[in-house]
Amino acid sequence: MRGRRKPGRIAYEAIRIGASQRRFFILDGVVDDAAAGAIHAHFSSLPMTLSDSDRPDTGHVRHLKHEFDRGEWDGHPALSLLTSTARAFLRERQIAYGSIYRIYANFNLHGDFQFAHEDGEGWTALAFINSRWDEDWAGELILYPDGTPSYALCIAPRPGRMVVFDGMIRHRGGAPSKLCLEARISLAIKFAPAGPRKAAAIGNGSA
């Protein structure tokens, strides 16, 4: 099931997936081209560590990430813009959510491999950071309808695009193709559920 609306300058598509009918939303126009370029340039200069993994059983396969300290969340212009957009969107949809408990950037390169995982109860907002993305660069975010993957929905990276999804949707980030000569950068904003948090028994989880 899907619906398409355009509140103000942000267009979004609402989709339900699988037998559980969990929801996700694709938002476009979150930032304009000039802001996308500035944000991409800044994120490209961030220090990265090879310290991220998707699940406890895949800890031997590490991914590049930049973890933002809590002190940066409100004072960082890009984080403030993207977190406020995600909060406002959830609030306008009357979706209950708790506080943000983690914000980090993923840096995916050709040859990386991401594993399917859930983020746990709550909501995740994933913003695509690259200011340019060609169709042949791949790197799609992959969402699975239920616990056992049999088919998937793929969401292409796009400048100014954010995906807001139920954290219990099984998903994985896509690595860029060999035609892409730069990192696929995304920003993950993790919201706890409204109430006691019940995180899935997973690792850091990248997308």
N, C-alpha and C positions, 0 to 999 in steps of 0.2 A: 504494500500500500504506500502511495506517495502523494504528496501535495506540494504545490509550488506557490510561493508568495514572495512579495518584494516590499518589505516595510522600509520606507525611506530609501537610502542608497544601497542597503545590504539586501541582496537577493538570497533566498534560501530555499532549499528543497527538503521536505520532511519525508522520511522513509521508515517503515517498520520491516523488520527482518526476522525470518524463521518462525517456528511454531510458537515461540514465546512472544513474538511481536514486539521485540525490544526496539527502541527508537534510536535513530541517528539523524543528524541534520547536516547538510552541506551549505555553508555560507560563502557567498562570493561578494567581493567588493568591500571586504573588511578594512582594507587600507587602499589608498590610491597608488598609482604607479610611482610617484615621487617618494612617498613614504616607504613603499616596498623596496625601492632601491637603497634608501638610507638604512633600513633595518637589515637588509641582506649584507650590506657592506660592513655594518657593525658586527653582526653575528659571525661573519667570515673571519674576523680578527680575534674571536674569543679563544682562550686557551682550552684545549681539549684533553681528556684523559681516556685511556683505553680501559674503561672500568664498568661498562654497562653490560647487562645480560638480560635475557627475556624471561627465563624460568630457572628454578633451582637446579634442574637437571641439565641446563645448558650453560652453566657458569664457565665452562672451558672455552666458550665462543664469546669473545668480548666485542663490544662496539664502542665507538668514540662518542663521548658526550661532554657537555658542559653543564654542571649543576649550579643553579643559582641559589645563593644564600637567601635566607628569609629577609635579611636587611635590604636586599636589592629589589624585592618584589614591588614595593610601592614607589620607590624613588627612581627606578629604571624606566625611562619614557616608553620604550617598546613594550616592556612587560605590563606597565600600567594600562596602556592602550588595549592590549590583547586580552588581559585578564578582565578588564572592565567590560569589554565587548562580550566575552563569554558569560560573565555574570548577568549582564543585562538581557542577553538572549534567553538564558534559562529562566530568569525572573518573568520575562514577558510571556513565556510559554507556560507559566505557572508550574514549573518543574521544581520540586523541592531538592535542595542541595545543601551540603555543609561547607565548611571552610576549605580553602586550598591547603593541601598538605605537601605538595611538591611541584616544582617547576624546573624543567631541564630542557636542553637543546640536544637533539640527535644529529650526528654528522655521519651519513651513510655514503660509502664509496662503492664503486663497481667492485664486485667480488665478495662483498659482505653477504651474510645470510642472516635473515631474521626468522625467529621461531614464533609460531602461533601461541597466543596467550590471552588471558583476561587481565584487566586491571583491578578487578574487585568491584564491590558495590560502590556506587557513586557515579560520577560523570567525568569524562575526559574531554578536554578541548585540545585539538591538535591543529596548529597553524603551520601552513607551508611557508617557508621563509624565502626561498629563492625568488629573485626578482624576474627571472626568466626560466621557462621550462618547456622544452620541446617534447612533442608527443613521443618521439622515438627514444627519449631518454628513460622511459619506463618509470620505475620507482613508485608505483601506485600503492596506496594504502589498501589492504585487503581485509574485508570483513566477512566472517563466516556466519551463516544463519543459525547454527546450533553448535553444540559441543563437538560433534564429530564432523569435520569438514567433508562435504560432498560436492558443494559448489560454492562460489564466492562472489561477492560484489567488489569491484575495484574502483577506487576513487583516485583520479589523476591529480598529482600536484599541480597547483596553479598559483601564480602570484595573487595575493590578496584573498586566498581561500583558507577557510577554517572548517574543520569537521568536529562537531560536538556529538559525542556518542555515549550511550549507556556503557559503563565500565565492564559489565558482564558479557558484552558481545566479544566473542573470540575474534582476534585480529592479529595481523602482523604488518610491519612496515616492509615496503619493497625496496630493494637495492637498485640503484641506477644502472642502466645498460652501459656497455663499453663505449658507446657513442657520447656519453656524458663525461666531460673532463673536469667536473667540479663535484663537490659534495652535495648531496641532497640534504638540506637542512630543514628540520622541523622543530617546533617548540611544543612541548607537551605540558599541559596545565591539568593537574589532577585535583578533582574535588571529592572530598569525603561525602558519604551519604548524609542526609539530614537525620541525625541521631547517632547512636554508637556506630563507629566505623567497623565494617566487617571486610577487611581486605582479603582478596583471594590469595591463596598460598602460592605466590609467584615471586619471581625475581624483580628486578627493576622494571623490565618491560619497556621496549622501545618501539616506536612506530614511525 
